[in-house]
Amino acid sequence: MIEPNELLGAYANGIFPMADSRDDEEAKWYTSSRRGVIPIDDFRVSSNVQRIVRNNHYHIKFDYNFRQVMEACADRDSTWISHEIIESYCNLHELGHAHSVSVYNKKWELIGGQYGVSLGAAFFGESLFGWAKEASKVALYWTHQALKQGGFELWDTQFWTEHLARFGCIEISAEEYDEKLESALEKDAMFEAVKTKVK
């Protein structure tokens, strides 16, 4: 297992772990010369996702069944989320530095979610999944609401992808990222539940 201080120290320096497979015994450490970030004030989702949220189509939970969310994110043919990473981040969750947003259908079955790490006013999004219509996007929507409510300044996605660009993700240089990270680490933010209506 990766010790919490080692994990948090790595994130504070723009470094993150990834494994080669689910059964990989030891994760490797990575950084990037180009970094994906979602400017919190520029986050966006489609009108369809907004309608689903507005109609309370799904139930939302914050920091609930964290391990189950991680296991679901790793439930695919190829994954960088190993058993070691799951145990390490569950430990980090117990210490208040790893968080999840989970999405449930009307039967309270888990159908989507997202998890990440918080440090200062920086949030490092790690992975997400969706097993029902727009469920992963709904998880991102509520993650954004929690970050905005909690006073976060930096939303790190590690890499830029065309998919994330739909939500406002941009790519910045490592130098610019380091400046934003340093600034965010000097401030405090709180990842807490956002009030949602439940029918």
N, C-alpha and C positions, 0 to 999 in steps of 0.2 A: 504494500500500500504506500502511496505517496503521502508523506507527512504534510499536515496543513500548512505549517510555516514554509515548507519548500514550495508548495503550490502557490500560496499567496505571494511569496517572494518572486516567483517566476512571473506571475501576472503583473506585479508592480514594475517589472522590467520588460513587459511586452512579449513574454514567452509563454507558451502553452503546450500541454502534452497531447499526443495522439498515439494510439497504438496501431499496429499493422493489421490486427484482426481481433475478434472477440476473445480468443484464447491466448493472445500475446501476453507473455508473462511480465514484460517490462516496456512501458510506453517510452517514446522518444520525445525530445523537446524541439519545438519549432518556433520560428518567428518569420516575418515576411518583410521584404523591401517595399511592398505596397500593401496597404491595410484597408479592409472594408469597415466602414462605420455608417450608422444611420443617424444623421442629425436629428435629435429628438423633436425639434420644432418643424422638421420637414417630413416626418413620417406620414404615410398615406396608405389607405386601403381602398379597395373597390367599393362601389355603391352597393353591390350585392353583399359584401361582408358587413357593411354598415347596417344594412337592412336586417341581416341575421342577428346582429348585436342588438339592434333596436327592438326587435320582436322577441328577445329573450329565448331564442331558438335552442340555445344550449345552456347548461349549468356551468359555472366557472368557479374554480377553487384556486387559492394561492397558497403555496408551500404546503400542499396536501398530497400525501402519497408520493413523495419525492422519488423514492427508489423505483416505484412503478412507472413514473414518467421516464426516468433514465432507461429502464429496461425496455420500454416501448420504443424509445429513440434508437436503441441498439438492435431492435428486432427487424433486421433486414439482411439480405444475403452478404453484403460487404459493409463492415462497420469499423470505425476507429475507436469505438467505445468498448474497451475491454473490461473484464471482470475487475481488474485492478483499478481502472478508472472509476467504475461504478462505486466500488467500496470507498475510494478516496474522496469522491465528491459527496457521497452520503455522509461521510464523516465531516466534511466541510459544511454541509447543510445543518448538521447538528450544532455546529459552532456559529451558525447565523450568517455564513458567507456564500452559501449556494441556495438558489431559489428556483421555484417552479411555478408555472401556471398550467393548470390542467383543465381540460374541456370534457364535459360529460353530456350524454344524450338524456332524454327524459326518463330513461330507466336507470340513470346514474351509472352507465357503463362508460369507461374511459375511451374516448375517441380521438383525442388530440392533446398536444401539450408542448411545452418548451421549458428548458432549464438553462441556467447560467450562473455566473459568479459575480458577486458584488464586492467592491473594495473602494472605500472612500465614496466619491460620486461617480465612479466608473462601473459600468455593467458590461460583462463579457458574455454575450450570447453564445451558447455552446451547440445546442442541437434542438430540433423540433420534429414533430411527426403529426400526421393527420390521417385518420382512418374513416372519416366521413366528410361530407361536403363542406369545404372551406374551414374545416376544424383547425388546421395548423395556422391559417391566417387569423382566425378568431383568437387563438392563443397569442399570436404576435400583437394583435390589437390590444389585448388586455395587459400584455407585458409593457407596451408603450404607455398605457394609462398608469400603471404602477410606477414606471420610471419618471413620468412627468409629475405625478403626485408626490413622489419621494424626493424630488430635487436632484435627480441624476443629470450629469452634464455630458457624459461620454457613453455611447452605446456601440460597443465593439462587436463586429461580426466576424472578425479575423480575415475573412476573404470576401471579395466582391464577386457576386454572381448575377447573371441576368435576372434570375428569380428574385433575389433580394433587392435588385434595383427597382422593382415594381413597388417596393415599400419605401423608397427614398434612399436606399443604400448608395453611397458613393465610395470611390477609392481615393485614398490620400497617401502621400509619401510617408516613409518610416519616420522621417524627421518631424513632419507635422503631427503625426500620431504621437510621437514621444512628448511633444509639447502639450498636446491635449491631455494625454495621460498624466503627466506631471501635475498639470493644473487640477485635474479631477481628483487626484489622490490627496491633495491638500484640503479638500472639502469633505463634508459629511453628507450622506444621503441615506434614506431609509426605504427598503423594499418591504412594503406592507400591502395587505389586501385592499383592493378597491371595492367600494360598495357597488354591488350589482343587484338588479331586480330579479327575483325568481318567481315564476308563475307556479 
